[in-house]
């Protein structure tokens, strides 16, 4: 890449091996294209997987991340690789959800961030985990995350 704005990126534009753990994953950021303006960026990961820390069985979730940037936005390939790194990571739903949110907040220092993690049933009970950094700024358009509550055969 010849654009100086992207000079610090190590993963974009070339083959990058998927990290084996979330701790090994390198999240990258670039300058926000519209600093000073409030707009929402949404990432949806409908095929998120991790492992149950007790049984080693796979867990599946539909994760939605919304954030309002200040100075930085997350580079999407690095986010994709970070999310994929949970595939062999054993942790409870709540821990995975919060690890994702905390890494993004630490990297980006966004104006606002929320995460909705809609986990598929384990033992017949779906677990949904939600967190946000605080109240969203007034006047910002925040669409519904679009994931229906789990109904099973209901």
C-alpha positions in Angstrom: 0.0 0.0 0.0 1.3 3.4 -0.9 -1.2 5.5 1.1 0.5 6.8 4.2 -2.7 6.6 6.2 -2.4 2.8 6.0 1.3 2.5 6.5 1.0 0.9 10.0 -1.3 -1.9 8.9 0.4 -5.3 8.9 -2.4 -7.7 7.8 -4.4 -5.9 5.0 -3.6 -6.7 1.4 -1.8 -9.9 2.0 -2.2 -13.4 3.3 -2.4 -13.4 7.1 -2.6 -16.7 9.1 -5.5 -16.7 11.5 -4.3 -16.3 15.1 -4.7 -19.3 17.3 -6.0 -17.3 20.3 -7.6 -14.0 20.9 -4.6 -12.9 22.9 -2.4 -13.5 19.8 -4.8 -11.6 17.5 -3.6 -8.1 16.4 -6.5 -5.7 16.1 -5.5 -2.7 13.9 -7.0 0.7 13.5 -7.0 3.5 11.0 -7.9 7.2 11.3 -11.6 7.9 11.3 -12.6 9.3 7.9 -15.0 11.9 9.4 -13.6 13.1 12.7 -15.9 15.3 14.7 -19.1 13.8 13.1 -21.3 11.3 14.9 -22.1 8.2 12.9 -22.6 4.6 13.8 -20.4 1.8 12.4 -21.9 -1.7 12.7 -20.2 -5.1 12.4 -22.3 -8.2 12.3 -20.7 -11.6 12.9 -23.6 -14.2 12.4 -21.3 -17.2 12.6 -19.2 -16.6 15.7 -17.9 -19.7 17.4 -16.0 -20.4 20.6 -15.6 -23.4 22.9 -17.2 -24.3 26.1 -14.4 -24.1 28.7 -15.8 -27.2 30.6 -16.7 -29.6 27.8 -14.7 -28.3 24.8 -18.0 -28.4 22.7 -18.5 -25.6 20.2 -20.7 -22.6 21.1 -22.3 -20.4 18.4 -23.4 -16.8 18.5 -24.7 -14.0 16.4 -22.7 -10.9 17.5 -23.5 -7.3 16.6 -21.1 -4.5 17.4 -22.1 -0.9 17.0 -19.8 2.0 17.7 -19.4 5.7 17.2 -15.8 6.5 16.5 -13.7 9.4 17.8 -10.3 9.4 16.2 -10.1 5.7 15.1 -12.0 3.0 13.3 -11.1 -0.7 13.5 -9.6 -2.2 10.3 -12.1 -4.8 9.3 -9.7 -7.6 8.2 -8.1 -7.5 11.6 -11.5 -7.6 13.3 -12.4 -10.6 11.2 -9.2 -12.4 12.2 -9.7 -11.5 15.9 -13.3 -12.9 15.8 -12.1 -16.1 14.2 -9.4 -16.5 16.9 -12.2 -17.5 19.3 -12.9 -20.6 17.4 -10.5 -22.6 19.6 -10.8 -20.4 22.7 -12.5 -21.9 25.7 -14.5 -19.3 27.7 -18.1 -18.8 28.9 -20.4 -16.7 26.7 -20.1 -13.7 29.0 -16.3 -13.7 29.0 -16.1 -13.9 25.2 -18.5 -11.1 24.8 -16.7 -8.8 27.3 -13.3 -9.7 25.9 -14.4 -8.5 22.4 -15.9 -5.3 23.8 -12.9 -4.5 26.0 -10.3 -5.0 23.3 -12.3 -2.7 21.0 -12.7 0.0 23.6 -9.0 -0.2 24.5 -8.0 0.0 20.8 -10.4 2.7 19.6 -11.4 4.8 22.6 -14.7 5.3 20.8 -17.3 7.9 21.6 -19.7 5.1 22.3 -19.8 1.3 21.8 -22.4 -1.5 22.4 -22.2 -5.2 21.8 -25.1 -7.6 21.5 -24.1 -11.3 21.7 -27.0 -13.6 20.9 -25.8 -17.1 21.9 -27.5 -20.2 20.6 -28.9 -22.5 23.3 -26.6 -24.6 25.4 -28.4 -27.1 27.5 -31.7 -25.8 26.2 -31.1 -22.2 27.4 -30.1 -19.4 25.1 -27.8 -16.8 26.7 -27.8 -13.2 25.4 -25.1 -10.8 26.6 -25.4 -7.0 26.1 -23.0 -4.2 27.2 -22.4 -0.6 26.2 -20.0 2.1 27.3 -22.8 4.4 28.5 -25.8 6.2 27.1 -25.6 6.8 23.4 -25.2 10.4 22.2 -28.5 12.2 21.8 -29.8 12.5 18.2 -27.7 9.6 16.8 -29.6 7.1 14.7 -29.3 3.7 16.3 -31.1 1.0 14.5 -32.3 -2.1 16.3 -29.7 -4.9 16.2 -32.1 -7.0 14.2 -31.6 -10.3 16.0 -34.9 -11.8 17.2 -35.1 -13.4 20.6 -34.6 -17.2 20.5 -38.0 -18.9 20.1 -37.1 -22.5 19.4 -40.2 -24.3 18.2 -42.4 -21.8 20.1 
